């Protein structure tokens, strides 16, 4: 199967998953145009029987930001997950009186059909009882995965720099952490510190031998790029020593033709059994300020388009994104 690129225009932080109902679901950040007051104001959902069909599928707004107060600005990076028999959406949001007071929040589907049923606000994500640090500062980009019967959340939080943290949850109550988090990665290399010192946008890929965490680094313009962590599949994932980070990016602007600033990805296996990298990148013209929607503050330039690449594996079974 070949996929057109851009796959869906002006949809950043794309996330695709396949439900147990057979549908593929797509969500992403709905763009702002020029500043924080125009956009990033809703959560959208598409569904299709095929991954390719998502490109033309009807897009529904399933939740709108509050007009003021909490959850009113910067509705960022939603991810839809099926946890403990229920559908949930993790997302980040800010307050109308402080647009950088960004925290992770949770929605829960009221029924079994995430596309047609209503969604309820569960509120802000909660730290464990013995954790006085998590979610007290700028925090966002939450993702979920299960491994060997344990359930994990990974998110980015600014504690010094924007770094990635991981903790366990009980799938019956995914709103609350049940452990203190570990630090997975913080910006260390030059490619993680261009414009801003950032690690964010985690996504998880599991193979028979490894658990991989891919993440995005640096500012959100053409400098955006993707790094990778890995741990052995039988390792204690809550032990920071189990994780190894590559010292170079696994996907960056120089690896691409006609694209710039790749990042904030997810993975999905399509109906033909092919593993796909779903990510956003800008057109190459953004490098020169000529993309047609160019904004000096890259967060408010909507030219971040959802794209798809096939993942291949090298002779050692390591995923290759280039």
C-alpha positions as CSV (number, residue, x, y, z in Angstrom):
1,X,0.0,0.0,0.0
2,X,1.3,3.4,-0.9
3,X,0.3,6.5,1.0
4,X,0.1,10.1,-0.3
5,X,2.0,12.8,1.5
6,X,1.0,15.0,3.1
7,X,-1.5,12.5,4.4
8,X,-3.7,15.0,6.1
9,X,-2.9,18.7,5.9
10,X,-2.6,21.0,8.9
11,X,-2.9,18.2,11.5
12,X,0.1,18.1,13.8
13,X,0.9,15.6,16.5
14,X,-1.0,12.8,14.6
15,X,-2.1,9.7,16.4
16,X,-3.7,6.6,14.8
17,X,-4.8,3.5,16.6
18,X,-6.9,0.5,15.6
19,X,-9.9,-0.3,17.9
20,X,-11.3,-3.7,18.8
21,X,-14.3,-2.7,16.7
22,X,-12.1,-3.0,13.6
23,X,-12.0,0.8,12.9
24,X,-8.8,2.9,12.6
25,X,-9.1,6.2,14.6
26,X,-7.2,9.4,13.9
27,X,-6.8,12.4,16.1
28,X,-4.3,15.3,16.1
29,X,-3.8,18.9,17.2
30,X,-6.2,21.2,15.5
31,X,-4.1,24.2,14.3
32,X,-3.9,27.7,15.4
33,X,-3.5,30.5,12.9
34,X,-1.2,33.3,14.0
35,X,-1.6,33.3,17.8
36,X,-3.0,31.4,20.8
37,X,-6.5,33.0,20.4
38,X,-7.1,31.4,17.0
39,X,-7.2,27.6,17.1
40,X,-5.9,24.8,19.3
41,X,-9.4,24.9,20.6
42,X,-10.9,21.4,20.0
43,X,-10.3,17.7,19.8
44,X,-11.2,16.0,16.5
45,X,-11.6,12.4,15.5
46,X,-11.8,10.5,12.2
47,X,-12.4,6.8,11.6
48,X,-12.2,4.4,8.7
49,X,-12.0,0.7,8.0
50,X,-8.5,1.3,6.5
51,X,-5.6,3.6,7.4
52,X,-5.7,5.1,3.9
53,X,-9.4,5.9,4.3
54,X,-8.6,8.2,7.2
55,X,-7.3,10.8,4.7
56,X,-10.8,11.4,3.3
57,X,-12.9,10.4,6.3
58,X,-15.4,12.8,7.9
59,X,-13.8,14.7,10.7
60,X,-15.9,15.3,13.9
61,X,-15.2,17.7,16.7
62,X,-15.9,15.5,19.8
63,X,-14.9,18.2,22.4
64,X,-14.5,22.0,22.4
65,X,-12.3,24.0,24.6
66,X,-13.8,26.0,27.4
67,X,-14.4,29.7,26.5
68,X,-12.5,30.7,29.7
69,X,-10.8,29.2,32.7
70,X,-9.1,25.8,32.6
71,X,-9.0,23.8,29.4
72,X,-9.5,27.0,27.4
73,X,-6.3,27.4,25.3
74,X,-3.6,25.3,23.7
75,X,-5.5,22.1,23.3
76,X,-2.5,20.0,22.2
77,X,-1.5,16.5,21.2
78,X,-4.6,14.4,21.9
79,X,-4.1,10.6,22.0
80,X,-7.0,8.1,22.0
81,X,-6.4,4.8,23.9
82,X,-8.5,1.8,24.9
83,X,-7.6,1.1,28.6
84,X,-9.4,-1.3,30.9
85,X,-12.3,-1.8,28.5
86,X,-12.9,2.0,28.1
87,X,-11.9,4.6,25.6
88,X,-9.9,7.6,26.9
89,X,-8.3,10.6,25.4
90,X,-5.2,12.3,26.9
91,X,-4.6,15.9,25.9
92,X,-2.9,19.0,27.2
93,X,-4.6,22.3,27.8
94,X,-3.9,25.8,29.3
95,X,-5.9,28.4,31.2
96,X,-7.4,31.4,29.5
97,X,-5.7,33.7,32.0
98,X,-2.3,32.0,31.6
99,X,-1.9,30.3,28.2
100,X,1.4,28.7,29.3
101,X,-0.1,27.0,32.4
102,X,-0.3,23.8,30.4
103,X,-1.2,20.5,32.1
104,X,-2.4,17.1,31.0
105,X,-6.1,16.3,31.1
106,X,-8.3,13.2,30.4
107,X,-11.6,12.6,28.6
108,X,-13.6,9.3,29.0
109,X,-16.0,8.0,26.4
110,X,-19.5,7.6,27.9
111,X,-20.2,4.5,25.7
112,X,-18.4,2.0,23.5
113,X,-18.4,4.0,20.3
114,X,-15.8,6.8,20.5
115,X,-16.9,8.3,17.2
116,X,-20.6,8.7,18.0
117,X,-20.9,8.6,21.8
118,X,-20.4,11.6,24.1
119,X,-17.3,12.2,26.1
120,X,-17.0,13.4,29.7
121,X,-14.3,15.5,31.3
122,X,-12.4,13.6,34.0
123,X,-10.2,16.6,34.9
124,X,-6.4,17.0,35.3
125,X,-4.1,14.0,35.6
126,X,-3.2,13.2,39.2
127,X,0.1,12.2,40.8
128,X,0.4,9.4,43.3
129,X,0.0,10.2,46.9
130,X,3.7,10.2,47.6
131,X,4.6,12.3,44.6
132,X,4.6,16.1,45.1
133,X,6.3,17.0,41.8
134,X,4.4,15.6,38.8
135,X,2.1,17.9,36.9
136,X,3.1,20.9,39.0
137,X,4.8,22.6,36.0
138,X,4.4,22.8,32.2
139,X,3.5,19.2,31.3
140,X,2.0,17.7,28.1
141,X,2.3,15.0,25.4
142,X,1.0,12.0,27.4
143,X,1.1,8.6,25.9
144,X,0.1,5.1,27.2
145,X,1.4,1.6,26.7
146,X,1.0,-1.8,28.3
147,X,3.9,-4.3,28.8
148,X,3.8,-7.7,30.5
149,X,0.7,-6.9,32.4
150,X,1.9,-3.5,33.7
151,X,0.5,-0.2,32.4
152,X,2.6,2.9,31.9
153,X,2.2,6.6,31.0
154,X,5.0,8.7,29.5
155,X,4.8,12.5,29.4
156,X,7.0,15.6,29.0
157,X,7.4,18.0,31.8
158,X,9.6,21.1,32.3
159,X,11.7,20.4,35.4
160,X,14.8,22.3,34.5
161,X,14.4,21.4,30.8
162,X,11.5,19.7,29.0
163,X,12.2,16.1,29.8
164,X,10.4,12.8,29.5
165,X,9.0,11.0,32.6
166,X,7.3,7.6,33.1
167,X,5.1,6.1,35.8
168,X,2.7,3.2,36.2
169,X,-1.1,3.4,36.4
170,X,-4.0,1.1,37.3
171,X,-6.0,0.6,34.1
172,X,-9.2,0.9,36.1
173,X,-8.3,4.5,36.9
174,X,-5.8,5.8,34.3
175,X,-6.2,9.4,35.6
176,X,-4.0,8.7,38.6
177,X,-0.4,7.5,38.8
178,X,0.3,4.7,41.2
179,X,4.1,5.2,41.4
180,X,6.5,8.0,41.5
181,X,7.9,8.7,38.0
182,X,11.3,8.0,36.6
183,X,13.3,10.3,34.4
184,X,13.6,8.7,30.9
185,X,15.5,11.3,29.1
186,X,16.5,15.0,29.2
187,X,18.1,17.2,26.5
188,X,21.9,16.3,26.5
189,X,23.1,16.5,22.9
190,X,23.3,19.5,20.6
191,X,20.5,18.2,18.4
192,X,18.1,18.2,21.4
193,X,18.8,21.8,22.2
194,X,18.2,23.8,19.0
195,X,16.1,26.9,19.7
196,X,14.7,25.2,22.9
197,X,16.0,22.5,25.2
198,X,13.3,19.9,24.6
199,X,12.5,16.2,24.8
200,X,8.7,15.6,24.2
201,X,6.2,13.7,22.2
202,X,7.0,10.2,23.2
203,X,5.7,7.1,21.3
204,X,6.2,3.4,22.0
205,X,7.1,0.6,19.7
206,X,7.6,-2.9,21.0
207,X,9.4,-5.8,19.2
208,X,10.2,-9.3,20.5
209,X,13.6,-8.1,21.8
210,X,13.1,-4.4,22.7
211,X,10.8,-1.7,24.0
212,X,11.5,1.5,22.0
213,X,10.5,5.0,23.0
214,X,10.8,7.5,20.2
215,X,10.6,11.2,21.1
216,X,10.9,14.6,19.6
217,X,13.6,17.2,20.3
218,X,14.4,20.9,20.0
219,X,12.1,23.7,18.8
220,X,8.9,23.1,16.7
221,X,10.2,24.6,13.5
222,X,12.5,23.0,10.9
223,X,14.9,22.1,13.7
224,X,12.4,19.5,15.1
225,X,13.8,16.0,15.0
226,X,13.3,12.5,16.5
227,X,15.4,10.5,18.9
228,X,15.2,7.0,20.4
229,X,15.5,5.2,23.6
230,X,15.5,1.4,24.0
231,X,15.2,-1.2,26.8
232,X,15.3,-5.0,26.7
233,X,11.9,-6.5,26.6
234,X,12.5,-8.4,29.9
235,X,14.1,-5.5,31.7
236,X,12.6,-3.6,34.6
237,X,11.2,-0.6,32.7
238,X,10.9,1.5,35.9
239,X,14.6,1.2,36.4
240,X,16.3,4.2,34.6
241,X,19.4,2.0,34.1
242,X,17.4,-0.2,31.8
243,X,17.2,2.5,29.2
244,X,19.7,3.5,26.6
245,X,19.5,6.6,24.4
246,X,21.0,7.0,21.0
247,X,23.4,9.9,20.7
248,X,22.1,11.0,17.3
249,X,18.6,11.6,15.9
250,X,16.8,8.8,14.0
251,X,14.9,11.2,11.7
252,X,15.7,14.8,10.9
253,X,15.2,17.4,8.1
254,X,18.4,16.3,6.3
255,X,17.0,12.7,5.9
256,X,13.9,14.0,4.0
257,X,13.2,15.3,0.6
258,X,10.7,18.2,0.4
259,X,10.0,18.1,4.2
260,X,11.4,19.7,7.3
261,X,11.1,19.4,11.0
262,X,9.8,15.8,11.4
263,X,8.5,14.8,14.8
264,X,5.7,13.9,17.3
265,X,5.0,10.5,15.8
266,X,2.9,7.4,16.5
267,X,3.0,3.9,15.1
268,X,0.2,1.8,13.6
269,X,0.0,-1.5,11.6
270,X,-2.3,-1.1,8.6
271,X,-4.8,-3.6,7.3
272,X,-2.1,-5.2,5.2
273,X,0.2,-5.9,8.1
274,X,2.6,-3.1,7.3
275,X,4.1,-1.1,10.2
276,X,3.7,2.7,9.6
277,X,5.3,5.7,11.1
278,X,2.7,8.5,11.5
279,X,4.3,11.9,12.1
280,X,4.1,15.5,11.2
281,X,6.5,17.6,9.2
282,X,6.5,20.9,7.4
283,X,7.1,21.6,3.7
284,X,10.6,22.4,2.8
285,X,9.5,25.9,1.9
286,X,9.0,26.6,5.6
287,X,12.8,26.7,5.9
288,X,12.7,29.9,3.8
289,X,9.5,31.4,5.2
290,X,7.7,30.6,2.0
291,X,5.1,28.0,3.0
292,X,2.2,30.3,2.5
293,X,1.1,30.3,6.2
294,X,4.5,31.2,7.6
295,X,4.5,32.6,11.1
296,X,7.7,33.6,12.9
297,X,6.4,31.8,16.0
298,X,6.4,28.3,14.6
299,X,3.7,27.0,17.0
300,X,1.2,29.2,15.3
301,X,2.1,28.2,11.7
302,X,-0.4,25.5,10.7
303,X,1.8,24.1,8.0
304,X,2.6,21.0,10.1
305,X,1.0,18.2,8.1
306,X,0.4,14.6,9.1
307,X,2.5,12.2,7.1
308,X,3.1,8.5,6.8
309,X,6.3,6.5,6.2
310,X,6.7,2.7,6.1
311,X,9.0,1.4,8.8
312,X,11.6,-1.2,7.8
313,X,13.8,-3.3,10.0
314,X,17.5,-3.8,9.5
315,X,19.4,-7.2,9.7
316,X,19.4,-6.9,13.5
317,X,15.7,-6.3,13.8
318,X,16.1,-2.6,14.6
319,X,13.4,-0.3,13.2
320,X,14.7,2.2,10.7
321,X,12.7,5.3,9.9
322,X,14.8,7.0,7.2
